[in-house]
Amino acid sequence: MSTFIGKGNLGGKPALKYVDTKASEEARPVAEMRVYFDHRRPDGDGGYRDEGGFWADVTIWGTKAETAARVLPKGARVCVFGTLYKQRWTDKQTGQPREEDAILADDITLDLLRVEEIALRPPKDRDEAGAPEPGEELTHESEAPDSATRPGRRQRSSVARVPAGQ
């Protein structure tokens, strides 16, 4: 297995399914998709030329799988970060062993060159993530460079107050 980073286009909308695993009592979400990873190089005239590429099955698990299946359309240009491995099986018609490259993705991001619009959802459990309460004073900790404090000592300073009702 090898680390993989590549850009390509989705051949279709990701397919989402839920799979029972031994590690969990609940079924886990997994999204499967085909991606064409191209090998584009600058042509010297401001454009690009295709120097070949390959198709690969890409799988991603968990919340990212659900998000990918919900928001990624066919043709989306994505960057895939993950692990490249050989997918092996026996051909049902011929009985011959077969194999092809596949990618277990850790993350999939959009290539921003082709994005027109993005809508973000509010963060989950914002208060649990350390968001300040209305009226709470925000502080900033930094290494104090001046000679009035000892080297490496942190100095706290007030920066702002969060207005109530926001």
Helices and strands as residue ranges (DSSP letters): E 2-10, E 15-21, E 24-42, E 48-61, H 63-71, E 77-90, E 97-110, G 112-114, E 137-143, E 154-161
